[in-house]
Structures are given as structure tokens and as C-alpha cells.
């Protein structure tokens, strides 16, 4: 166990300690890794690390005929674009031991025993509790996490070296009952226009479930609470301008039917959303897919992006989520945050 930071955690300050090997970027393995077929369990050498995979035959999407083995193969196939978006971030595990139609549970603390090469991010909470989260730093750790039954991946918004300062701002656009996905697309374009009007360069992805995520790469500096306060203000202003389409109401019972929730609360500390390229526990095995604004304008649907076609889409279009990794072009939110201390 690494030495704990001396400063104690508060509601606004959370010391975090990455394991020593986790300081660098994700290790990308570019050769194809094939998950064995026709076996229940297997042990693979992945970049010199032994990864044990279990229950490969289990049906994870029975309606679509997709097994746990197929899920692992999908993640292996998209790993070169996915891993940079996960590296150096604590991972909340959402485990579906019986597949997409089964019950799930959240797990934060990395299981033990585990391979000694699983990197961790030890985060101290205001309660004094220290949680050792796993991190996905390479294909071996990705397959190990997915083998636990994690269908989608839920990384933190801030990197482990400073978990209080995110490097992106985002909005989760979620349809309230009676709202349509057409309304979600319209809302996404309005959010885009508002952000672009402030000089930002937003990107979008489907949630793979019902909605759309809009992200903005920002210069790391403002605390999570201040980023959250800005997101709240913008969401509330959009709801005021388009009250028949948009709501920013936090209380579920108070949300008007037929509106699209511009959820700013996902910017709060410790919250997570499914990562780009994550399959979702939907019957068709849809994926949280980065999309272009032109695709949304032309009527893209959740169902257009699935495990079955995502690898070929990536081969054709590359990583549409790459702006979130770039050092240049990040928006400096600080000048807009005066008054949000």
C-alpha cells in the first residue's frame, strides 16, 4: 500500500494516491487479441500479463445472441481508441454477473485477491474513508475489469493526480417520460449552440440508452464544485429560454412530462457516466458512441451504434472523442467562473 497524503480530506479536498506504475499513459497493444471460442474458461497472455477469463459461454444479451466472450472480444477490438480515455482515472465498477438483463451492483473498492499489476487510485473521502479504486491502464487490466461482469465502464472525470479538478465539463441529456429522442437531439443542438457561443468546442456521443452526452474539454484548474455551478447555471438558462422542451429540475417528481432533462448534476464530485465506446445493458447491445454534429442533425438514433458495427465504424472514422485527449484547444473556464467559488 502506498503512503497516504498527510493532508486530510474535506468536502472540497480529496487527497488521492495513484500506485507508482500508474503515472504514465495507457499502454496500447496494437496486435489483435483473440478471445478463445468454444471454451468456458481461458487464460491469456496479454502483453506479458496472464489474464484469466471465466464463463465465456454465458449469454449476456440473450435476444441478440451475444455472450460474455463476445463482450470481451469487442473491448479487445476497440481498446486502442478506448484505453487513452480511461488511463489514470479511478474506475467505478458496475457489475452485471448475469448479463444485461440481470441484476447489477456498483463496486468501488478493487476486489482482493487481484493480480499485482492492477493499478489503483486511493481516494480519501471527507468521512476519512480511503477507497482503492481500480484503474484501467492497459488491455490486460481492461479485460480483467470486464471479466468481472462490467458491461459499461464508468471512469472518473478527473485524473487520479488531482481528483478535485476535472478536465472536462459535460451535460447528460435525458428524456423525461413522454419525451422523444427527436427532442433529445434538438436539445443537444441547442446545448451545442450555447457552448459554441461562449467559445467552446463541444463534442457529443449517444448514451447507448436513451439520451445524448455533450462534453467540452477544459483546461484543468477549476474545482469540481465550480465546474458544477457553471453547468447548473447554463442548464437553468436553457430551461428558461425553452421551457416547453427543456427542464433542469433536479427533483424527479417536479420534472414536467415530455421535456428533456439537461442534467448538470453529473458534474458533481464522484459522479460518473458510461465512457465512450461502452456497450450498454440494452437488448440490442447498443454502444455509447461518439457522433458528429452532422450525424445528429441528420437524425442519428441510439440503435445505429452497436457492438456489431462499432469496430468497423472506428476503423472508418477514427476516434471522434480525440478532442478530449488533446492538450491544445481546451477551453479555459476560469474567466467565466467569477462568483462561483
N, C-alpha and C positions, 0 to 999 in steps of 0.2 A: 504494500500500500504506500502511495506517495505521501510525503509530509503535507499536512493541511496548512493552508494560509493562516497567518496569525490573526488577521482582521476577522471579526465575527460578522455573520450575515445579518442584514436588516431587510425591511421590505423593499428597499431601493438598491441594496448592495448585496451581491451574492458571490462570494469567492468561489472560484472553480479551478480545479487542477486536472489538466489532461495528463494521461500517462506519458512517459517520456518519449516513446516512439511515435506518439500521435501529433508531433509538432509539424510534420511535413504534409504535403498534399497527398491525395489518394494515389495509391499505386495501381496503375492501369495495366491489365494483362490483355494484350491485343489478339492473342491466338484464340480460336474458338474452343470453348469448353463444352463438351457434350455430356449431358446427364444421362446415365445408362437407362435403357428401356427394358421392360420385361423382368425387372427385379423389384423386390420390396425395399431393400436397404442397399446402400453402396457407400464406399469410402473413396474419395477422390483426392489426388494430389493437385492442388490449385496454387500455383506459384510457389511450390515448395512447402505448402502447408496442407496437412491432412484434414479433410472436412468429411465428417460422417453425415450422410443424408438418410432419412428414415421415412417409412410409409409412403414411398414414391407412388404406389398404385392408388392411393386414396383419392376419391373423387372430390375435387374442390369446387367445381362448377358442374354438378351432375347434368343439368339441362344442356350445357354446351359440350359435354364430354371432355372436360379439361381436368387433369389430375394435378396432384401436388408436384409430380415430376415436370409437368408442362409449365407450371408456375416457375419452378427453379430454372428451367431452360430459358424461359422468357427473360428472367432477370439476368442470366448469364449473357444472353444475346444483346441486351441494351446496356450492359454495365459500363461500356466505355463512355457513354454520354451521361449516365446516371451518377456514377461514383463521384465526380467532382462536385456535384450538388449536395452530397451527403458528408463529405470529408470534414473532419474537425468539428462536427456538431453532435451534441448529445442526441440519442435516438430514443423516443418513446415507443415501446413495442405494443402493438395492438394484435393480439394473437387469436387466430381462428383455428383451433386444433381440429375441428371437424369441417373445415371448408367454409365457403362463402355463405351458405345457408344455415350454418350452425351458430351457436352462441360464441361470443368473443369476450375477451377481458383485456384490460390495459395492464401493462407491467413496465415499471420504470427501472427498477434495480436489475442490473445484469445478473442472469442466473449463475449459480455456482453449484457444482463444478462447471468450468468452461475451459476452452483452450487458452493457453497462456499468451497467445498472440492476439486475443481480443482486446482492443484498446478501449479505454474508459474515460469518461469525463465525470469527475467527482464534484458535485454541486452542493454547496451548503445553503439550506433554506433558512428563512427567518426563524423558524422553530428551533434551529440548531441541528436539525436532522441533515445528515450528509447522504446523498444518494449517488451511487456509482452507476451512471448511465452507460450503456454500450455505445461505441462509435463504429461506423462502417467506413473503413479506411482502404479496403481492397476487395477483390472479388471473393476471396475466402471468407471474410467476415460478412459480406453481403449474403452469400449462400447460407452461412451459419444462422444468421438472423431469420432469413426466410424459412429455413427448415424448422424453426420454432413455430411456424404457422402464421407468420406475419404476411398477410396478403398485401396490404399497403404499408408504406414506410412513412414515419412521422418524425422528421428531424426538427430540431430547434431552429428558430430564426436567427439566433446569434451564435457565433462560433464559441468554442469552449474557452478560448483565451480571454473572453470578456462576454459572459452570458447576459449582461445587462444592456448591451449596446448592439442592436440588430443591424444587419447590413441590407435589409430590405423592408419596405413598407408594403402592406398588401390589404386587399379587400376580398371578402368571401361573399359572393353574390348568390343568395339562397332564396328560392321561390317559396313564399308563404302559400299555404293551401289555396287553391283556385287560381294561382298564378301560372303562367305558361313559360316554356323555355324561350319563346319568342320575346317575352317580356324580360327575361334574364339577359338575352343578347342585346336588347335595346338598352337596358341598364348598363351593361358592360361598355357599350359605346359612349354613353353619357359620362361614365366614370373616366374612360379614356380621355374624352374631350376636356373634362375638368382638370385632369392631371397634366395633359399636354399644355393647357392654358397657363399652368404655373411653371412651365419649362421642363417638366419631367418627361421621361421616355418609358411609359408603362408597357408591360408585356402581359399576355393572357394565356390561360390554359383552362380546359374544361376540368371540372372536378372529378369527372368519371361517374358521378352520381346524379345530381340534379342541377348543378349550377356552374358558375364560372369563377375562377380566381384571377384577380388582377394584381400584379406585383410591380413594384418600382425599385430598382437597385439604388441604394442611397449610400452616401459617404458615412461610414461608421463613426459615430460620435455621440449623437443624442441618445439618452437613455430610453429604454423600452416604454416607460410611462409617458415620456414626452412624445414619442412617435405615436403611441396610442391616442393621446389627447388630440394630436393633429388629425388622425384618421377619424376620430369621433366628430370633430368639427366639420370636416368635409362631408362625411356621410349625412350629418344632420342638415347641412346646407342643401345637398342634393335632394333630400326628402322634402325640404321646404319648397324647392323650386318645382318638383314633380310629384306632388302628393298623391296623385291617382296611380302612379306607377311604383314609387319607391317608398320604403319605410326604413328608418334607422332605430326603431323601437326595440330596446333590449328585452323588455318583458314579453314573453311569448303570448300571454293572454291578451295583451294590448295591441298586438300587431294586426292591422286591418287585412282582411282576406283579399287575395288577388294581387297583393303587392310583392315586390322583390326586396328582400332584406339586404341592405348594404351593411354587412356585418363588420364593424370596426373592432369589436371586442376580441377578435382573433389576434390582434396585435398585443394583447396583454401578456405579461411575463409568464413564461412557462406553457403557453398555449402552442399547439401545433396543428398543422394541416397536412393532408396527404401530399407527398412530394410529387414533383413532375415525374412522369413515366410510371407512377404506381398504378397497378391494377386495383380495381375496387370490387367489393363484395356484391356486385350486381349480377343478375342471371346471365348476361351476355359477356361477362368478363371485360367490361369497359375499362378504359385507362384514363388517368388524369393526364391529358395530352396537351402540350404546348401547341398553340394555334396562332396563325397570323390574324391580324385585324381584318384583312380582306376575307379570310375564310368565315369569320363571324358575320361580316356584312353580307356575305353570300348565303347565309343560312346553315352553317355547320351545326350538327347535332351531337349530343353525347354519344349516340350509338355509332357514329362514324369512326370511333377510335377504340380499338380493342386489342387484346393480347395477340389476336391472329394477324393483325395488319400493322401493328406499331413498329416492329423491327424494319420492315420494308419502307415504312414512312420515314424513319430516321435515316436510313440509307439514302433516301432520295432528297430529304430536306435538311439533313444535319440537325444540330441541336438548336432548336428555336429558343431554348431557355439560356443560351450562352451569354446574353447581356447581364445576367445575374452573377456571372463569374468574372466579368471584365473589371479591370482596375480603373480604366478610363470610362468616362461617360456616366459616372454615378452622380446622382443629384445630391447637392448639399442642402439638407433640410433645415439646417440651423437657422438661417435668416428668417424662415417662416415660423419659427417656434418661439419667438419672443412672447413672453407671457405664459408659456407652458413650461414651468419649472418643476 
